């Protein structure tokens, strides 16, 4: 059950990040003139990092069943009875 809560939290946060980055790119024309890492490369690096961290969290939750981690997730989502 905690994995479902973690997945929902992950999807909501990621949706917010994608929308924010979309509007940032749309409204900031000076991003194209900056030397260094490109916008698309930054996005893919960020996406890969988030996916790796999420997979690590799921593996941790499946194999170690840490009660404190599950309580923190429940507390963060506001479902404490």
mmCIF file of the N, C-alpha and C atoms, coordinates in Angstrom:
data_MODEL
# 
_entry.id   MODEL 
# 
loop_
_atom_site.group_PDB 
_atom_site.id 
_atom_site.type_symbol 
_atom_site.label_atom_id 
_atom_site.label_alt_id 
_atom_site.label_comp_id 
_atom_site.label_asym_id 
_atom_site.label_entity_id 
_atom_site.label_seq_id 
_atom_site.pdbx_PDB_ins_code 
_atom_site.Cartn_x 
_atom_site.Cartn_y 
_atom_site.Cartn_z 
_atom_site.occupancy 
_atom_site.B_iso_or_equiv 
_atom_site.pdbx_formal_charge 
_atom_site.auth_seq_id 
_atom_site.auth_comp_id 
_atom_site.auth_asym_id 
_atom_site.auth_atom_id 
_atom_site.pdbx_PDB_model_num 
ATOM 1   N N  . UNK A 1 1  ? 0.813  -1.191 0.000   1.00 0.00 ? 1  UNK A N  1 
ATOM 2   C CA . UNK A 1 1  ? 0.000  0.000  0.000   1.00 0.00 ? 1  UNK A CA 1 
ATOM 3   C C  . UNK A 1 1  ? 0.867  1.270  0.000   1.00 0.00 ? 1  UNK A C  1 
ATOM 4   N N  . UNK A 1 2  ? 1.987  1.191  0.687   1.00 0.00 ? 2  UNK A N  1 
ATOM 5   C CA . UNK A 1 2  ? 2.869  2.363  0.746   1.00 0.00 ? 2  UNK A CA 1 
ATOM 6   C C  . UNK A 1 2  ? 3.472  2.658  -0.622  1.00 0.00 ? 2  UNK A C  1 
ATOM 7   N N  . UNK A 1 3  ? 3.685  1.614  -1.423  1.00 0.00 ? 3  UNK A N  1 
ATOM 8   C CA . UNK A 1 3  ? 4.235  1.824  -2.763  1.00 0.00 ? 3  UNK A CA 1 
ATOM 9   C C  . UNK A 1 3  ? 3.235  2.596  -3.621  1.00 0.00 ? 3  UNK A C  1 
ATOM 10  N N  . UNK A 1 4  ? 1.956  2.329  -3.435  1.00 0.00 ? 4  UNK A N  1 
ATOM 11  C CA . UNK A 1 4  ? 0.931  3.059  -4.179  1.00 0.00 ? 4  UNK A CA 1 
ATOM 12  C C  . UNK A 1 4  ? 0.950  4.534  -3.792  1.00 0.00 ? 4  UNK A C  1 
ATOM 13  N N  . UNK A 1 5  ? 1.064  4.812  -2.504  1.00 0.00 ? 5  UNK A N  1 
ATOM 14  C CA . UNK A 1 5  ? 1.132  6.193  -2.045  1.00 0.00 ? 5  UNK A CA 1 
ATOM 15  C C  . UNK A 1 5  ? 2.385  6.891  -2.571  1.00 0.00 ? 5  UNK A C  1 
ATOM 16  N N  . UNK A 1 6  ? 3.511  6.185  -2.549  1.00 0.00 ? 6  UNK A N  1 
ATOM 17  C CA . UNK A 1 6  ? 4.757  6.765  -3.054  1.00 0.00 ? 6  UNK A CA 1 
ATOM 18  C C  . UNK A 1 6  ? 4.653  7.035  -4.551  1.00 0.00 ? 6  UNK A C  1 
ATOM 19  N N  . UNK A 1 7  ? 4.009  6.142  -5.287  1.00 0.00 ? 7  UNK A N  1 
ATOM 20  C CA . UNK A 1 7  ? 3.849  6.319  -6.724  1.00 0.00 ? 7  UNK A CA 1 
ATOM 21  C C  . UNK A 1 7  ? 2.947  7.515  -7.030  1.00 0.00 ? 7  UNK A C  1 
ATOM 22  N N  . UNK A 1 8  ? 1.870  7.655  -6.283  1.00 0.00 ? 8  UNK A N  1 
ATOM 23  C CA . UNK A 1 8  ? 0.971  8.798  -6.482  1.00 0.00 ? 8  UNK A CA 1 
ATOM 24  C C  . UNK A 1 8  ? 1.699  10.103 -6.179  1.00 0.00 ? 8  UNK A C  1 
ATOM 25  N N  . UNK A 1 9  ? 2.444  10.136 -5.081  1.00 0.00 ? 9  UNK A N  1 
ATOM 26  C CA . UNK A 1 9  ? 3.215  11.337 -4.726  1.00 0.00 ? 9  UNK A CA 1 
ATOM 27  C C  . UNK A 1 9  ? 4.256  11.646 -5.806  1.00 0.00 ? 9  UNK A C  1 
ATOM 28  N N  . UNK A 1 10 ? 4.919  10.613 -6.306  1.00 0.00 ? 10 UNK A N  1 
ATOM 29  C CA . UNK A 1 10 ? 5.917  10.776 -7.362  1.00 0.00 ? 10 UNK A CA 1 
ATOM 30  C C  . UNK A 1 10 ? 5.278  11.362 -8.616  1.00 0.00 ? 10 UNK A C  1 
ATOM 31  N N  . UNK A 1 11 ? 4.154  10.810 -9.044  1.00 0.00 ? 11 UNK A N  1 
ATOM 32  C CA . UNK A 1 11 ? 3.505  11.274 -10.266 1.00 0.00 ? 11 UNK A CA 1 
ATOM 33  C C  . UNK A 1 11 ? 3.013  12.718 -10.144 1.00 0.00 ? 11 UNK A C  1 
ATOM 34  N N  . UNK A 1 12 ? 2.449  13.062 -8.999  1.00 0.00 ? 12 UNK A N  1 
ATOM 35  C CA . UNK A 1 12 ? 1.983  14.434 -8.807  1.00 0.00 ? 12 UNK A CA 1 
ATOM 36  C C  . UNK A 1 12 ? 3.144  15.432 -8.808  1.00 0.00 ? 12 UNK A C  1 
ATOM 37  N N  . UNK A 1 13 ? 4.230  15.083 -8.124  1.00 0.00 ? 13 UNK A N  1 
ATOM 38  C CA . UNK A 1 13 ? 5.402  15.969 -8.104  1.00 0.00 ? 13 UNK A CA 1 
ATOM 39  C C  . UNK A 1 13 ? 6.024  16.087 -9.480  1.00 0.00 ? 13 UNK A C  1 
ATOM 40  N N  . UNK A 1 14 ? 6.112  14.977 -10.187 1.00 0.00 ? 14 UNK A N  1 
ATOM 41  C CA . UNK A 1 14 ? 6.738  15.016 -11.511 1.00 0.00 ? 14 UNK A CA 1 
ATOM 42  C C  . UNK A 1 14 ? 5.886  15.807 -12.499 1.00 0.00 ? 14 UNK A C  1 
ATOM 43  N N  . UNK A 1 15 ? 4.579  15.679 -12.403 1.00 0.00 ? 15 UNK A N  1 
ATOM 44  C CA . UNK A 1 15 ? 3.696  16.461 -13.260 1.00 0.00 ? 15 UNK A CA 1 
ATOM 45  C C  . UNK A 1 15 ? 3.901  17.952 -13.009 1.00 0.00 ? 15 UNK A C  1 
ATOM 46  N N  . UNK A 1 16 ? 4.007  18.343 -11.753 1.00 0.00 ? 16 UNK A N  1 
ATOM 47  C CA . UNK A 1 16 ? 4.241  19.737 -11.403 1.00 0.00 ? 16 UNK A CA 1 
ATOM 48  C C  . UNK A 1 16 ? 5.588  20.232 -11.945 1.00 0.00 ? 16 UNK A C  1 
ATOM 49  N N  . UNK A 1 17 ? 6.618  19.409 -11.843 1.00 0.00 ? 17 UNK A N  1 
ATOM 50  C CA . UNK A 1 17 ? 7.940  19.784 -12.348 1.00 0.00 ? 17 UNK A CA 1 
ATOM 51  C C  . UNK A 1 17 ? 7.918  19.949 -13.864 1.00 0.00 ? 17 UNK A C  1 
ATOM 52  N N  . UNK A 1 18 ? 7.276  19.018 -14.578 1.00 0.00 ? 18 UNK A N  1 
ATOM 53  C CA . UNK A 1 18 ? 7.217  19.098 -16.038 1.00 0.00 ? 18 UNK A CA 1 
ATOM 54  C C  . UNK A 1 18 ? 6.461  20.346 -16.488 1.00 0.00 ? 18 UNK A C  1 
ATOM 55  N N  . UNK A 1 19 ? 5.347  20.647 -15.836 1.00 0.00 ? 19 UNK A N  1 
ATOM 56  C CA . UNK A 1 19 ? 4.580  21.842 -16.195 1.00 0.00 ? 19 UNK A CA 1 
ATOM 57  C C  . UNK A 1 19 ? 5.409  23.103 -15.923 1.00 0.00 ? 19 UNK A C  1 
ATOM 58  N N  . UNK A 1 20 ? 6.092  23.138 -14.789 1.00 0.00 ? 20 UNK A N  1 
ATOM 59  C CA . UNK A 1 20 ? 6.920  24.302 -14.459 1.00 0.00 ? 20 UNK A CA 1 
ATOM 60  C C  . UNK A 1 20 ? 8.044  24.491 -15.467 1.00 0.00 ? 20 UNK A C  1 
ATOM 61  N N  . UNK A 1 21 ? 8.715  23.411 -15.842 1.00 0.00 ? 21 UNK A N  1 
ATOM 62  C CA . UNK A 1 21 ? 9.803  23.523 -16.813 1.00 0.00 ? 21 UNK A CA 1 
ATOM 63  C C  . UNK A 1 21 ? 9.290  23.909 -18.196 1.00 0.00 ? 21 UNK A C  1 
ATOM 64  N N  . UNK A 1 22 ? 8.100  23.441 -18.561 1.00 0.00 ? 22 UNK A N  1 
ATOM 65  C CA . UNK A 1 22 ? 7.509  23.798 -19.846 1.00 0.00 ? 22 UNK A CA 1 
ATOM 66  C C  . UNK A 1 22 ? 7.251  25.305 -19.916 1.00 0.00 ? 22 UNK A C  1 
ATOM 67  N N  . UNK A 1 23 ? 6.643  25.857 -18.867 1.00 0.00 ? 23 UNK A N  1 
ATOM 68  C CA . UNK A 1 23 ? 6.365  27.289 -18.867 1.00 0.00 ? 23 UNK A CA 1 
ATOM 69  C C  . UNK A 1 23 ? 7.637  28.118 -18.732 1.00 0.00 ? 23 UNK A C  1 
ATOM 70  N N  . UNK A 1 24 ? 8.625  27.605 -18.022 1.00 0.00 ? 24 UNK A N  1 
ATOM 71  C CA . UNK A 1 24 ? 9.900  28.301 -17.923 1.00 0.00 ? 24 UNK A CA 1 
ATOM 72  C C  . UNK A 1 24 ? 10.545 28.423 -19.295 1.00 0.00 ? 24 UNK A C  1 
ATOM 73  N N  . UNK A 1 25 ? 10.566 27.347 -20.039 1.00 0.00 ? 25 UNK A N  1 
ATOM 74  C CA . UNK A 1 25 ? 11.167 27.356 -21.372 1.00 0.00 ? 25 UNK A CA 1 
ATOM 75  C C  . UNK A 1 25 ? 10.365 28.242 -22.324 1.00 0.00 ? 25 UNK A C  1 
ATOM 76  N N  . UNK A 1 26 ? 9.061  28.197 -22.200 1.00 0.00 ? 26 UNK A N  1 
ATOM 77  C CA . UNK A 1 26 ? 8.205  28.976 -23.085 1.00 0.00 ? 26 UNK A CA 1 
ATOM 78  C C  . UNK A 1 26 ? 8.363  30.484 -22.855 1.00 0.00 ? 26 UNK A C  1 
ATOM 79  N N  . UNK A 1 27 ? 8.547  30.879 -21.603 1.00 0.00 ? 27 UNK A N  1 
ATOM 80  C CA . UNK A 1 27 ? 8.613  32.298 -21.260 1.00 0.00 ? 27 UNK A CA 1 
ATOM 81  C C  . UNK A 1 27 ? 10.021 32.877 -21.227 1.00 0.00 ? 27 UNK A C  1 
ATOM 82  N N  . UNK A 1 28 ? 11.025 32.052 -21.285 1.00 0.00 ? 28 UNK A N  1 
ATOM 83  C CA . UNK A 1 28 ? 12.404 32.545 -21.186 1.00 0.00 ? 28 UNK A CA 1 
ATOM 84  C C  . UNK A 1 28 ? 13.129 32.298 -22.503 1.00 0.00 ? 28 UNK A C  1 
ATOM 85  N N  . UNK A 1 29 ? 13.225 33.302 -23.312 1.00 0.00 ? 29 UNK A N  1 
ATOM 86  C CA . UNK A 1 29 ? 13.886 33.149 -24.612 1.00 0.00 ? 29 UNK A CA 1 
ATOM 87  C C  . UNK A 1 29 ? 15.404 33.212 -24.497 1.00 0.00 ? 29 UNK A C  1 
ATOM 88  N N  . UNK A 1 30 ? 15.918 33.754 -23.405 1.00 0.00 ? 30 UNK A N  1 
ATOM 89  C CA . UNK A 1 30 ? 17.370 33.872 -23.263 1.00 0.00 ? 30 UNK A CA 1 
ATOM 90  C C  . UNK A 1 30 ? 18.043 32.558 -22.885 1.00 0.00 ? 30 UNK A C  1 
ATOM 91  N N  . UNK A 1 31 ? 17.280 31.500 -22.664 1.00 0.00 ? 31 UNK A N  1 
ATOM 92  C CA . UNK A 1 31 ? 17.876 30.206 -22.350 1.00 0.00 ? 31 UNK A CA 1 
ATOM 93  C C  . UNK A 1 31 ? 18.643 29.634 -23.528 1.00 0.00 ? 31 UNK A C  1 
ATOM 94  N N  . UNK A 1 32 ? 18.274 29.999 -24.746 1.00 0.00 ? 32 UNK A N  1 
ATOM 95  C CA . UNK A 1 32 ? 18.942 29.462 -25.927 1.00 0.00 ? 32 UNK A CA 1 
ATOM 96  C C  . UNK A 1 32 ? 20.336 30.045 -26.113 1.00 0.00 ? 32 UNK A C  1 
ATOM 97  N N  . UNK A 1 33 ? 20.621 31.199 -25.536 1.00 0.00 ? 33 UNK A N  1 
ATOM 98  C CA . UNK A 1 33 ? 21.906 31.870 -25.718 1.00 0.00 ? 33 UNK A CA 1 
ATOM 99  C C  . UNK A 1 33 ? 22.961 31.444 -24.703 1.00 0.00 ? 33 UNK A C  1 
ATOM 100 N N  . UNK A 1 34 ? 22.594 30.652 -23.718 1.00 0.00 ? 34 UNK A N  1 
ATOM 101 C CA . UNK A 1 34 ? 23.512 30.278 -22.652 1.00 0.00 ? 34 UNK A CA 1 
ATOM 102 C C  . UNK A 1 34 ? 24.413 29.129 -23.116 1.00 0.00 ? 34 UNK A C  1 
ATOM 103 N N  . UNK A 1 35 ? 25.704 29.305 -22.878 1.00 0.00 ? 35 UNK A N  1 
ATOM 104 C CA . UNK A 1 35 ? 26.662 28.247 -23.201 1.00 0.00 ? 35 UNK A CA 1 
ATOM 105 C C  . UNK A 1 35 ? 26.572 27.139 -22.163 1.00 0.00 ? 35 UNK A C  1 
ATOM 106 N N  . UNK A 1 36 ? 26.902 25.936 -22.552 1.00 0.00 ? 36 UNK A N  1 
ATOM 107 C CA . UNK A 1 36 ? 26.907 24.831 -21.602 1.00 0.00 ? 36 UNK A CA 1 
ATOM 108 C C  . UNK A 1 36 ? 25.881 23.783 -21.967 1.00 0.00 ? 36 UNK A C  1 
ATOM 109 N N  . UNK A 1 37 ? 25.285 23.216 -20.967 1.00 0.00 ? 37 UNK A N  1 
ATOM 110 C CA . UNK A 1 37 ? 24.349 22.121 -21.160 1.00 0.00 ? 37 UNK A CA 1 
ATOM 111 C C  . UNK A 1 37 ? 23.062 22.636 -21.816 1.00 0.00 ? 37 UNK A C  1 
ATOM 112 N N  . UNK A 1 38 ? 22.556 21.886 -22.774 1.00 0.00 ? 38 UNK A N  1 
ATOM 113 C CA . UNK A 1 38 ? 21.339 22.300 -23.461 1.00 0.00 ? 38 UNK A CA 1 
ATOM 114 C C  . UNK A 1 38 ? 20.122 21.976 -22.602 1.00 0.00 ? 38 UNK A C  1 
ATOM 115 N N  . UNK A 1 39 ? 19.019 22.592 -22.950 1.00 0.00 ? 39 UNK A N  1 
ATOM 116 C CA . UNK A 1 39 ? 17.773 22.409 -22.207 1.00 0.00 ? 39 UNK A CA 1 
ATOM 117 C C  . UNK A 1 39 ? 17.303 20.963 -22.292 1.00 0.00 ? 39 UNK A C  1 
ATOM 118 N N  . UNK A 1 40 ? 17.356 20.378 -23.488 1.00 0.00 ? 40 UNK A N  1 
ATOM 119 C CA . UNK A 1 40 ? 16.894 18.993 -23.656 1.00 0.00 ? 40 UNK A CA 1 
ATOM 120 C C  . UNK A 1 40 ? 17.787 18.013 -22.901 1.00 0.00 ? 40 UNK A C  1 
ATOM 121 N N  . UNK A 1 41 ? 19.083 18.241 -22.921 1.00 0.00 ? 41 UNK A N  1 
ATOM 122 C CA . UNK A 1 41 ? 19.997 17.366 -22.195 1.00 0.00 ? 41 UNK A CA 1 
ATOM 123 C C  . UNK A 1 41 ? 19.756 17.477 -20.687 1.00 0.00 ? 41 UNK A C  1 
ATOM 124 N N  . UNK A 1 42 ? 19.505 18.680 -20.212 1.00 0.00 ? 42 UNK A N  1 
ATOM 125 C CA . UNK A 1 42 ? 19.185 18.880 -18.799 1.00 0.00 ? 42 UNK A CA 1 
ATOM 126 C C  . UNK A 1 42 ? 17.923 18.125 -18.419 1.00 0.00 ? 42 UNK A C  1 
ATOM 127 N N  . UNK A 1 43 ? 16.869 18.227 -19.252 1.00 0.00 ? 43 UNK A N  1 
ATOM 128 C CA . UNK A 1 43 ? 15.620 17.529 -18.965 1.00 0.00 ? 43 UNK A CA 1 
ATOM 129 C C  . UNK A 1 43 ? 15.818 16.021 -18.918 1.00 0.00 ? 43 UNK A C  1 
ATOM 130 N N  . UNK A 1 44 ? 16.538 15.463 -19.875 1.00 0.00 ? 44 UNK A N  1 
ATOM 131 C CA . UNK A 1 44 ? 16.729 14.011 -19.880 1.00 0.00 ? 44 UNK A CA 1 
ATOM 132 C C  . UNK A 1 44 ? 17.600 13.554 -18.720 1.00 0.00 ? 44 UNK A C  1 
ATOM 133 N N  . UNK A 1 45 ? 18.581 14.345 -18.347 1.00 0.00 ? 45 UNK A N  1 
ATOM 134 C CA . UNK A 1 45 ? 19.391 14.007 -17.182 1.00 0.00 ? 45 UNK A CA 1 
ATOM 135 C C  . UNK A 1 45 ? 18.539 14.024 -15.916 1.00 0.00 ? 45 UNK A C  1 
ATOM 136 N N  . UNK A 1 46 ? 17.695 15.025 -15.783 1.00 0.00 ? 46 UNK A N  1 
ATOM 137 C CA . UNK A 1 46 ? 16.801 15.122 -14.634 1.00 0.00 ? 46 UNK A CA 1 
ATOM 138 C C  . UNK A 1 46 ? 15.811 13.954 -14.604 1.00 0.00 ? 46 UNK A C  1 
ATOM 139 N N  . UNK A 1 47 ? 15.256 13.612 -15.749 1.00 0.00 ? 47 UNK A N  1 
ATOM 140 C CA . UNK A 1 47 ? 14.300 12.501 -15.819 1.00 0.00 ? 47 UNK A CA 1 
ATOM 141 C C  . UNK A 1 47 ? 14.956 11.173 -15.450 1.00 0.00 ? 47 UNK A C  1 
ATOM 142 N N  . UNK A 1 48 ? 16.144 10.929 -15.955 1.00 0.00 ? 48 UNK A N  1 
ATOM 143 C CA . UNK A 1 48 ? 16.851 9.677  -15.641 1.00 0.00 ? 48 UNK A CA 1 
ATOM 144 C C  . UNK A 1 48 ? 17.173 9.608  -14.156 1.00 0.00 ? 48 UNK A C  1 
ATOM 145 N N  . UNK A 1 49 ? 17.624 10.715 -13.588 1.00 0.00 ? 49 UNK A N  1 
ATOM 146 C CA . UNK A 1 49 ? 17.925 10.753 -12.160 1.00 0.00 ? 49 UNK A CA 1 
ATOM 147 C C  . UNK A 1 49 ? 16.684 10.447 -11.326 1.00 0.00 ? 49 UNK A C  1 
ATOM 148 N N  . UNK A 1 50 ? 15.565 11.037 -11.664 1.00 0.00 ? 50 UNK A N  1 
ATOM 149 C CA . UNK A 1 50 ? 14.329 10.822 -10.910 1.00 0.00 ? 50 UNK A CA 1 
ATOM 150 C C  . UNK A 1 50 ? 13.861 9.376  -11.037 1.00 0.00 ? 50 UNK A C  1 
ATOM 151 N N  . UNK A 1 51 ? 13.956 8.808  -12.218 1.00 0.00 ? 51 UNK A N  1 
ATOM 152 C CA . UNK A 1 51 ? 13.539 7.416  -12.411 1.00 0.00 ? 51 UNK A CA 1 
ATOM 153 C C  . UNK A 1 51 ? 14.422 6.472  -11.603 1.00 0.00 ? 51 UNK A C  1 
ATOM 154 N N  . UNK A 1 52 ? 15.720 6.711  -11.608 1.00 0.00 ? 52 UNK A N  1 
ATOM 155 C CA . UNK A 1 52 ? 16.633 5.862  -10.830 1.00 0.00 ? 52 UNK A CA 1 
ATOM 156 C C  . UNK A 1 52 ? 16.336 5.970  -9.340  1.00 0.00 ? 52 UNK A C  1 
ATOM 157 N N  . UNK A 1 53 ? 16.109 7.184  -8.851  1.00 0.00 ? 53 UNK A N  1 
ATOM 158 C CA . UNK A 1 53 ? 15.784 7.366  -7.435  1.00 0.00 ? 53 UNK A CA 1 
ATOM 159 C C  . UNK A 1 53 ? 14.452 6.702  -7.079  1.00 0.00 ? 53 UNK A C  1 
ATOM 160 N N  . UNK A 1 54 ? 13.463 6.783  -7.953  1.00 0.00 ? 54 UNK A N  1 
ATOM 161 C CA . UNK A 1 54 ? 12.172 6.167  -7.686  1.00 0.00 ? 54 UNK A CA 1 
ATOM 162 C C  . UNK A 1 54 ? 12.283 4.641  -7.675  1.00 0.00 ? 54 UNK A C  1 
ATOM 163 N N  . UNK A 1 55 ? 13.029 4.076  -8.615  1.00 0.00 ? 55 UNK A N  1 
ATOM 164 C CA . UNK A 1 55 ? 13.226 2.625  -8.640  1.00 0.00 ? 55 UNK A CA 1 
ATOM 165 C C  . UNK A 1 55 ? 13.958 2.170  -7.376  1.00 0.00 ? 55 UNK A C  1 
ATOM 166 N N  . UNK A 1 56 ? 14.955 2.952  -6.945  1.00 0.00 ? 56 UNK A N  1 
ATOM 167 C CA . UNK A 1 56 ? 15.649 2.637  -5.696  1.00 0.00 ? 56 UNK A CA 1 
ATOM 168 C C  . UNK A 1 56 ? 14.720 2.664  -4.501  1.00 0.00 ? 56 UNK A C  1 
ATOM 169 N N  . UNK A 1 57 ? 13.817 3.628  -4.461  1.00 0.00 ? 57 UNK A N  1 
ATOM 170 C CA . UNK A 1 57 ? 12.850 3.710  -3.367  1.00 0.00 ? 57 UNK A CA 1 
ATOM 171 C C  . UNK A 1 57 ? 11.911 2.509  -3.372  1.00 0.00 ? 57 UNK A C  1 
ATOM 172 N N  . UNK A 1 58 ? 11.431 2.117  -4.541  1.00 0.00 ? 58 UNK A N  1 
ATOM 173 C CA . UNK A 1 58 ? 10.529 0.960  -4.634  1.00 0.00 ? 58 UNK A CA 1 
ATOM 174 C C  . UNK A 1 58 ? 11.242 -0.315 -4.208  1.00 0.00 ? 58 UNK A C  1 
ATOM 175 N N  . UNK A 1 59 ? 12.472 -0.500 -4.653  1.00 0.00 ? 59 UNK A N  1 
ATOM 176 C CA . UNK A 1 59 ? 13.242 -1.692 -4.251  1.00 0.00 ? 59 UNK A CA 1 
ATOM 177 C C  . UNK A 1 59 ? 13.468 -1.687 -2.745  1.00 0.00 ? 59 UNK A C  1 
ATOM 178 N N  . UNK A 1 60 ? 13.819 -0.533 -2.199  1.00 0.00 ? 60 UNK A N  1 
ATOM 179 C CA . UNK A 1 60 ? 14.020 -0.432 -0.758  1.00 0.00 ? 60 UNK A CA 1 
ATOM 180 C C  . UNK A 1 60 ? 12.749 -0.783 0.002   1.00 0.00 ? 60 UNK A C  1 
ATOM 181 N N  . UNK A 1 61 ? 11.625 -0.255 -0.463  1.00 0.00 ? 61 UNK A N  1 
ATOM 182 C CA . UNK A 1 61 ? 10.363 -0.508 0.225   1.00 0.00 ? 61 UNK A CA 1 
ATOM 183 C C  . UNK A 1 61 ? 9.930  -1.965 0.101   1.00 0.00 ? 61 UNK A C  1 
ATOM 184 N N  . UNK A 1 62 ? 10.231 -2.597 -1.022  1.00 0.00 ? 62 UNK A N  1 
ATOM 185 C CA . UNK A 1 62 ? 9.842  -3.998 -1.200  1.00 0.00 ? 62 UNK A CA 1 
ATOM 186 C C  . UNK A 1 62 ? 10.679 -4.953 -0.364  1.00 0.00 ? 62 UNK A C  1 
ATOM 187 N N  . UNK A 1 63 ? 11.978 -4.725 -0.324  1.00 0.00 ? 63 UNK A N  1 
ATOM 188 C CA . UNK A 1 63 ? 12.862 -5.687 0.315   1.00 0.00 ? 63 UNK A CA 1 
ATOM 189 C C  . UNK A 1 63 ? 13.112 -5.425 1.792   1.00 0.00 ? 63 UNK A C  1 
ATOM 190 N N  . UNK A 1 64 ? 13.016 -4.197 2.221   1.00 0.00 ? 64 UNK A N  1 
ATOM 191 C CA . UNK A 1 64 ? 13.372 -3.896 3.596   1.00 0.00 ? 64 UNK A CA 1 
ATOM 192 C C  . UNK A 1 64 ? 12.179 -3.552 4.479   1.00 0.00 ? 64 UNK A C  1 
ATOM 193 N N  . UNK A 1 65 ? 11.044 -3.179 3.878   1.00 0.00 ? 65 UNK A N  1 
ATOM 194 C CA . UNK A 1 65 ? 9.803  -2.925 4.628   1.00 0.00 ? 65 UNK A CA 1 
ATOM 195 C C  . UNK A 1 65 ? 10.053 -2.101 5.889   1.00 0.00 ? 65 UNK A C  1 
ATOM 196 N N  . UNK A 1 66 ? 10.660 -0.979 5.718   1.00 0.00 ? 66 UNK A N  1 
ATOM 197 C CA . UNK A 1 66 ? 10.962 -0.106 6.846   1.00 0.00 ? 66 UNK A CA 1 
ATOM 198 C C  . UNK A 1 66 ? 9.683  0.589  7.306   1.00 0.00 ? 66 UNK A C  1 
ATOM 199 N N  . UNK A 1 67 ? 9.271  0.313  8.516   1.00 0.00 ? 67 UNK A N  1 
ATOM 200 C CA . UNK A 1 67 ? 8.037  0.875  9.069   1.00 0.00 ? 67 UNK A CA 1 
ATOM 201 C C  . UNK A 1 67 ? 8.138  2.396  9.174   1.00 0.00 ? 67 UNK A C  1 
ATOM 202 N N  . UNK A 1 68 ? 9.295  2.911  9.561   1.00 0.00 ? 68 UNK A N  1 
ATOM 203 C CA . UNK A 1 68 ? 9.445  4.358  9.711   1.00 0.00 ? 68 UNK A CA 1 
ATOM 204 C C  . UNK A 1 68 ? 9.281  5.078  8.372   1.00 0.00 ? 68 UNK A C  1 
ATOM 205 N N  . UNK A 1 69 ? 9.817  4.496  7.292   1.00 0.00 ? 69 UNK A N  1 
ATOM 206 C CA . UNK A 1 69 ? 9.669  5.099  5.976   1.00 0.00 ? 69 UNK A CA 1 
ATOM 207 C C  . UNK A 1 69 ? 8.198  5.128  5.571   1.00 0.00 ? 69 UNK A C  1 
ATOM 208 N N  . UNK A 1 70 ? 7.486  4.066  5.837   1.00 0.00 ? 70 UNK A N  1 
ATOM 209 C CA . UNK A 1 70 ? 6.066  4.018  5.506   1.00 0.00 ? 70 UNK A CA 1 
ATOM 210 C C  . UNK A 1 70 ? 5.283  5.044  6.329   1.00 0.00 ? 70 UNK A C  1 
ATOM 211 N N  . UNK A 1 71 ? 5.645  5.221  7.588   1.00 0.00 ? 71 UNK A N  1 
ATOM 212 C CA . UNK A 1 71 ? 4.978  6.215  8.425   1.00 0.00 ? 71 UNK A CA 1 
ATOM 213 C C  . UNK A 1 71 ? 5.249  7.630  7.927   1.00 0.00 ? 71 UNK A C  1 
ATOM 214 N N  . UNK A 1 72 ? 6.465  7.892  7.460   1.00 0.00 ? 72 UNK A N  1 
ATOM 215 C CA . UNK A 1 72 ? 6.801  9.214  6.931   1.00 0.00 ? 72 UNK A CA 1 
ATOM 216 C C  . UNK A 1 72 ? 5.976  9.506  5.686   1.00 0.00 ? 72 UNK A C  1 
ATOM 217 N N  . UNK A 1 73 ? 5.847  8.526  4.816   1.00 0.00 ? 73 UNK A N  1 
ATOM 218 C CA . UNK A 1 73 ? 5.059  8.718  3.590   1.00 0.00 ? 73 UNK A CA 1 
ATOM 219 C C  . UNK A 1 73 ? 3.601  8.982  3.948   1.00 0.00 ? 73 UNK A C  1 
ATOM 220 N N  . UNK A 1 74 ? 3.055  8.230  4.859   1.00 0.00 ? 74 UNK A N  1 
ATOM 221 C CA . UNK A 1 74 ? 1.668  8.441  5.284   1.00 0.00 ? 74 UNK A CA 1 
ATOM 222 C C  . UNK A 1 74 ? 1.496  9.821  5.911   1.00 0.00 ? 74 UNK A C  1 
ATOM 223 N N  . UNK A 1 75 ? 2.478  10.246 6.713   1.00 0.00 ? 75 UNK A N  1 
ATOM 224 C CA . UNK A 1 75 ? 2.415  11.556 7.347   1.00 0.00 ? 75 UNK A CA 1 
ATOM 225 C C  . UNK A 1 75 ? 2.473  12.669 6.296   1.00 0.00 ? 75 UNK A C  1 
ATOM 226 N N  . UNK A 1 76 ? 3.364  12.521 5.302   1.00 0.00 ? 76 UNK A N  1 
ATOM 227 C CA . UNK A 1 76 ? 3.515  13.546 4.265   1.00 0.00 ? 76 UNK A CA 1 
ATOM 228 C C  . UNK A 1 76 ? 2.257  13.666 3.410   1.00 0.00 ? 76 UNK A C  1 
ATOM 229 N N  . UNK A 1 77 ? 1.579  12.572 3.177   1.00 0.00 ? 77 UNK A N  1 
ATOM 230 C CA . UNK A 1 77 ? 0.373  12.610 2.363   1.00 0.00 ? 77 UNK A CA 1 
ATOM 231 C C  . UNK A 1 77 ? -0.865 12.965 3.183   1.00 0.00 ? 77 UNK A C  1 
ATOM 232 N N  . UNK A 1 78 ? -0.713 13.065 4.495   1.00 0.00 ? 78 UNK A N  1 
ATOM 233 C CA . UNK A 1 78 ? -1.809 13.488 5.346   1.00 0.00 ? 78 UNK A CA 1 
ATOM 234 C C  . UNK A 1 78 ? -2.886 12.454 5.571   1.00 0.00 ? 78 UNK A C  1 
ATOM 235 N N  . UNK A 1 79 ? -2.498 11.189 5.654   1.00 0.00 ? 79 UNK A N  1 
ATOM 236 C CA . UNK A 1 79 ? -3.505 10.138 5.834   1.00 0.00 ? 79 UNK A CA 1 
ATOM 237 C C  . UNK A 1 79 ? -3.374 9.451  7.182   1.00 0.00 ? 79 UNK A C  1 
ATOM 238 N N  . UNK A 1 80 ? -2.917 10.198 8.173   1.00 0.00 ? 80 UNK A N  1 
ATOM 239 C CA . UNK A 1 80 ? -2.813 9.638  9.516   1.00 0.00 ? 80 UNK A CA 1 
ATOM 240 C C  . UNK A 1 80 ? -4.172 9.687  10.162  1.00 0.00 ? 80 UNK A C  1 
ATOM 241 N N  . UNK A 1 81 ? -4.550 8.586  10.780  1.00 0.00 ? 81 UNK A N  1 
ATOM 242 C CA . UNK A 1 81 ? -5.865 8.494  11.449  1.00 0.00 ? 81 UNK A CA 1 
ATOM 243 C C  . UNK A 1 81 ? -5.752 8.882  12.894  1.00 0.00 ? 81 UNK A C  1 
# 
